[in-house]
Amino acid sequence: MRPDDRRYMDTHEWALIEDDVATIGISDFAVEQLTDLVFVDLPQAGDSLSKGDTLGEIESVKAVSDLYSPLSGEIIEVNESIADNLELVSQDPFGEGWFVKIRISDSSEFDQMISAAEYEKVIEEAAH
């Protein structure tokens, strides 16, 4: 079971809210589907995002995939350590493998995301 302290998108991004800051990453399922990660392109701190905007891309030996912002806000921190060590994303996608932190501008968007249990159903349907 995935952590239920955060919310998910059906495109496999997750967000964890602490006060008005959201930490954003991708799920273990996304990492498994991508397999061997080779490159990540992330935005700069200070960039503004709207919900659904592309916030970067992740490349594996199989494919290049866009990363989508589940929430609107301003990027206040980028996880620079994953640029040099993508293994962090593979080994700890819900912890050290996060991508960006944003100061959210609309907290109601978090409520529109799906719970861990609902995300499990999305994954099950994708497997069939």
C-alpha positions in Angstrom: 0.0 0.0 0.0 1.2 3.5 -0.8 1.5 6.2 1.9 -1.9 7.6 2.7 -0.5 10.9 4.1 -0.5 12.3 0.6 -2.8 12.5 -2.4 -2.2 11.2 -6.0 -2.9 11.9 -9.6 -3.8 9.3 -12.1 -0.7 10.3 -14.0 1.3 8.9 -11.0 2.5 12.1 -9.3 1.9 12.6 -5.6 1.8 15.6 -3.3 2.3 15.9 0.4 1.2 19.1 2.1 2.8 20.7 5.1 1.3 24.1 5.9 1.2 25.9 2.6 4.1 23.9 1.0 3.6 20.8 -1.2 6.3 18.3 -1.8 5.8 16.6 -5.2 7.2 13.4 -6.6 6.2 10.3 -8.5 4.9 7.0 -7.2 6.8 3.7 -6.9 4.4 2.3 -9.6 5.6 5.0 -12.1 9.3 4.2 -11.2 8.6 0.5 -11.9 6.9 1.3 -15.2 9.8 3.5 -16.3 12.5 1.0 -15.2 16.1 2.3 -15.5 16.0 6.1 -15.0 18.7 8.0 -16.8 17.8 11.7 -16.7 15.4 14.2 -15.0 14.7 17.7 -16.2 13.2 19.9 -13.5 12.2 23.6 -13.4 13.9 26.3 -11.5 13.0 27.7 -8.0 10.9 30.8 -8.5 9.0 29.4 -11.5 5.2 29.4 -11.2 3.0 26.4 -12.1 -0.7 25.9 -12.6 -2.3 22.6 -11.9 -1.7 20.3 -14.8 1.3 22.2 -16.2 4.3 20.2 -17.2 6.9 20.6 -14.4 9.6 18.7 -16.1 10.3 15.3 -17.6 11.9 12.1 -16.6 13.8 9.8 -19.0 14.4 6.1 -18.7 16.0 3.6 -21.1 12.5 2.9 -22.3 10.9 6.3 -22.7 10.7 10.0 -21.9 7.7 11.0 -19.7 6.3 14.4 -18.8 5.9 15.2 -15.1 2.7 17.1 -14.3 2.1 19.5 -11.5 -0.8 18.3 -9.3 -1.1 21.8 -7.7 -0.7 25.5 -8.6 1.9 27.6 -6.9 5.5 28.8 -6.9 8.4 26.5 -6.9 10.4 27.2 -3.7 12.9 24.3 -3.8 14.2 21.8 -6.4 15.7 18.5 -5.2 19.1 19.0 -6.8 20.4 15.8 -5.3 18.4 13.6 -7.7 20.0 15.2 -10.8 23.3 13.5 -9.8 21.7 10.5 -8.2 18.5 9.2 -9.9 18.8 6.1 -7.7 17.1 8.2 -5.0 14.0 8.3 -7.1 14.1 4.5 -7.7 15.0 3.6 -4.1 12.8 6.1 -2.2 10.2 7.7 -4.4 8.0 8.7 -1.5 11.0 10.1 0.6 14.4 11.3 -0.6 13.3 10.9 -4.3 11.0 13.9 -4.3 11.2 16.4 -7.2 10.1 19.9 -6.1 8.5 21.8 -3.3 5.9 24.5 -4.1 4.2 27.1 -2.1 0.6 26.3 -3.1 -1.8 29.0 -4.2 -5.1 27.0 -4.0 -5.4 24.4 -1.3 -8.7 23.2 -2.7 -6.7 21.6 -5.6 -5.3 19.1 -3.1 -8.8 17.9 -2.2 -9.4 17.2 -5.9 -6.6 14.7 -6.0 -7.2 11.0 -5.2 -6.5 9.1 -2.0 -4.0 6.2 -1.8 -6.9 3.7 -1.9 -8.3 5.4 -5.0 -4.9 5.4 -6.6 -4.6 1.7 -5.9 -7.7 1.2 -8.0 -6.2 3.2 -10.8 -3.1 1.0 -10.8 -5.3 -2.2 -10.7 -7.3 -1.0 -13.7 -4.1 -0.1 -15.6 -2.8 -3.7 -15.0 -5.8 -5.3 -16.7 
